[in-house]
Amino acid sequence: MTRMMQDILKLSVSERILMVEAIWDSIAEDDEKLELSDEVTELLDTRIEAHKNNPSEGSSWADVKARVKKQF
């Protein structure tokens, strides 16, 4: 484990969450620099089209979140 990770893990959970949010915001600001592979783009397009064709299929975010929480 790197020294940086050791220092990060010494922070409280709320401080680490704030750090993650700051990191994520910095990534989002540079999102135009991110390139998706053709395979990922095709997969996303397929899923968007499937949702447009049948929007009632699938799970709500609340349902997905509840299922994930049950696993832990």
Secondary structure, 3 states (H helix, E strand, C coil): CCHHHHHHHCCCHHHHHHHHHHHHHHHHHCHHHCCCCHHHHHHHHHHHHHHHHCCCCCCCHHHHHHHHHHHC
